[in-house]
Amino acid sequence: MNKDYNILKIAKQTLTIESEAIANLKNLLTPDFENAVRSIISSKGRVIVTGIGKSANIATKIVATFNSTGTPAIFMHAADAIHGDLGNIQKDDTVLCISKSGTTPEIKVLIPLIKNYGNTIIAICGSVDSYLEQNTDYFINSFVKEEACPNNLAPTTSTTAQLVLGDALAVALLQLRDFSRSDFAKYHPGGALGKKLYLRVADIMQKNDIPIVQPHASIKDVIVEISSKRLGTTAVVDGKTIIGIITDGDLRRMLETNHSIEDLSAKDIMSKNPKTIVEDALAIDALHSMENNNITQLLVVVKNKYVGVIHLHDILKEGII
């Protein structure tokens, strides 16, 4: 290994080459990009994304982005397509073909077959006047001056350009579809992003054995209630009205300032006007409230009635951060 290589210099040069190529893509956009987006929007079918080699790897990511943002899509490898997978293409589908050169043998075999079916073909291709450019309905130019590879061989800059244009298509499509935060949550229910958008306080709050004491409860009863319910807190309720909250911290501060606790009751050590949250609020909003008020619990209410506790640990356990 040659120890004279400046690794950071290589990394910076790679980033410079690729970022300049990406910046230039906007200069290559034509009305074909807009027409391609409108064609997909108006179609009743899916987007079949195909390619070969590294372009196929990029195609799989574009498919994932389409599907997660409301544009139904499937991946079809160009080589597999001509050996049976053409059956994936239905009459209303749009085919998005990704290629750097636009002249690979598999592409030359595949394109005429798709055209015979009458499907719309969109190309992301880095070569103008290539076979693919001449035989497509909409051509999106992904030309790059050079690969980041010092030998100008390994697909680096070219695949980055393909990926960025795929993102541009996906973002344009989601905006034309009025794809909302709630739509995003519907497609991402299992991840942290989705949970931020749909998981509500009622879904994760502690509903059973909720800690509660009366204003005149003894300190011993308060300690037993907090300890037995294991939430580090208890609400102080007068009738149906929450009048305060007592936490582990309140108990510690009480012991630091009082030599005798026999004459004290819950109302003497409680914090008045505790922070509450409604059960149909988003869990992420509960987290923000805790952060803003430097607390770890919120009392949960329904029409001002105390119904449970949500603890910081309940939220973190769901992976919402």
ChimeraX attribute file (.defattr): number of C-alpha atoms within 10 A of each C-alpha:
attribute: neighborCount
match mode: 1-to-1
recipient: residues
	/A:1	4
	/A:2	5
	/A:3	6
	/A:4	6
	/A:5	9
	/A:6	9
	/A:7	10
	/A:8	9
	/A:9	10
	/A:10	13
	/A:11	11
	/A:12	11
	/A:13	13
	/A:14	17
	/A:15	14
	/A:16	13
	/A:17	18
	/A:18	23
	/A:19	14
	/A:20	13
	/A:21	21
	/A:22	22
	/A:23	11
	/A:24	16
	/A:25	18
	/A:26	12
	/A:27	9
	/A:28	12
	/A:29	15
	/A:30	13
	/A:31	10
	/A:32	16
	/A:33	22
	/A:34	14
	/A:35	15
	/A:36	21
	/A:37	18
	/A:38	14
	/A:39	16
	/A:40	22
	/A:41	17
	/A:42	8
	/A:43	13
	/A:44	12
	/A:45	17
	/A:46	21
	/A:47	25
	/A:48	23
	/A:49	25
	/A:50	28
	/A:51	27
	/A:52	21
	/A:53	13
	/A:54	16
	/A:55	24
	/A:56	22
	/A:57	16
	/A:58	23
	/A:59	29
	/A:60	19
	/A:61	16
	/A:62	24
	/A:63	22
	/A:64	15
	/A:65	19
	/A:66	23
	/A:67	17
	/A:68	19
	/A:69	21
	/A:70	19
	/A:71	21
	/A:72	16
	/A:73	23
	/A:74	20
	/A:75	21
	/A:76	24
	/A:77	22
	/A:78	26
	/A:79	19
	/A:80	14
	/A:81	20
	/A:82	15
	/A:83	9
	/A:84	9
	/A:85	13
	/A:86	16
	/A:87	9
	/A:88	13
	/A:89	20
	/A:90	13
	/A:91	14
	/A:92	16
	/A:93	21
	/A:94	25
	/A:95	26
	/A:96	26
	/A:97	28
	/A:98	30
	/A:99	28
	/A:100	25
	/A:101	17
	/A:102	25
	/A:103	15
	/A:104	15
	/A:105	10
	/A:106	17
	/A:107	23
	/A:108	14
	/A:109	14
	/A:110	18
	/A:111	18
	/A:112	13
	/A:113	14
	/A:114	17
	/A:115	15
	/A:116	8
	/A:117	12
	/A:118	13
	/A:119	17
	/A:120	21
	/A:121	23
	/A:122	29
	/A:123	26
	/A:124	28
	/A:125	25
	/A:126	25
	/A:127	19
	/A:128	16
	/A:129	11
	/A:130	14
	/A:131	16
	/A:132	28
	/A:133	22
	/A:134	12
	/A:135	18
	/A:136	20
	/A:137	16
	/A:138	23
	/A:139	26
	/A:140	27
	/A:141	25
	/A:142	30
	/A:143	22
	/A:144	22
	/A:145	14
	/A:146	17
	/A:147	20
	/A:148	21
	/A:149	13
	/A:150	10
	/A:151	8
	/A:152	12
	/A:153	10
	/A:154	13
	/A:155	16
	/A:156	17
	/A:157	26
	/A:158	25
	/A:159	25
	/A:160	20
	/A:161	27
	/A:162	28
	/A:163	22
	/A:164	16
	/A:165	22
	/A:166	23
	/A:167	16
	/A:168	13
	/A:169	19
	/A:170	22
	/A:171	16
	/A:172	16
	/A:173	20
	/A:174	17
	/A:175	11
	/A:176	12
	/A:177	13
	/A:178	10
	/A:179	15
	/A:180	13
	/A:181	12
	/A:182	12
	/A:183	15
	/A:184	17
	/A:185	20
	/A:186	17
	/A:187	14
	/A:188	17
	/A:189	15
	/A:190	12
	/A:191	13
	/A:192	15
	/A:193	15
	/A:194	19
	/A:195	20
	/A:196	20
	/A:197	20
	/A:198	20
	/A:199	21
	/A:200	20
	/A:201	25
	/A:202	20
	/A:203	15
	/A:204	17
	/A:205	20
	/A:206	20
	/A:207	14
	/A:208	10
	/A:209	12
	/A:210	20
	/A:211	24
	/A:212	20
	/A:213	21
	/A:214	19
	/A:215	21
	/A:216	15
	/A:217	15
	/A:218	19
	/A:219	20
	/A:220	13
	/A:221	15
	/A:222	26
	/A:223	18
	/A:224	13
	/A:225	21
	/A:226	21
	/A:227	15
	/A:228	13
	/A:229	16
	/A:230	13
	/A:231	20
	/A:232	18
	/A:233	28
	/A:234	28
	/A:235	29
	/A:236	26
	/A:237	19
	/A:238	14
	/A:239	9
	/A:240	9
	/A:241	11
	/A:242	22
	/A:243	18
	/A:244	23
	/A:245	25
	/A:246	24
	/A:247	22
	/A:248	15
	/A:249	10
	/A:250	15
	/A:251	16
	/A:252	10
	/A:253	12
	/A:254	18
	/A:255	11
	/A:256	9
	/A:257	9
	/A:258	9
	/A:259	8
	/A:260	9
	/A:261	13
	/A:262	9
	/A:263	8
	/A:264	16
	/A:265	18
	/A:266	25
	/A:267	22
	/A:268	14
	/A:269	18
	/A:270	21
	/A:271	17
	/A:272	13
	/A:273	10
	/A:274	16
	/A:275	16
	/A:276	18
	/A:277	21
	/A:278	21
	/A:279	24
	/A:280	14
	/A:281	15
	/A:282	19
	/A:283	28
	/A:284	19
	/A:285	15
	/A:286	25
	/A:287	23
	/A:288	12
	/A:289	18
	/A:290	17
	/A:291	12
	/A:292	9
	/A:293	9
	/A:294	9
	/A:295	14
	/A:296	18
	/A:297	25
	/A:298	24
	/A:299	26
	/A:300	25
	/A:301	18
	/A:302	12
	/A:303	8
	/A:304	13
	/A:305	14
	/A:306	21
	/A:307	19
	/A:308	24
	/A:309	29
	/A:310	26
	/A:311	21
	/A:312	17
	/A:313	12
	/A:314	19
	/A:315	20
	/A:316	11
	/A:317	10
	/A:318	16
	/A:319	14
	/A:320	17
	/A:321	12
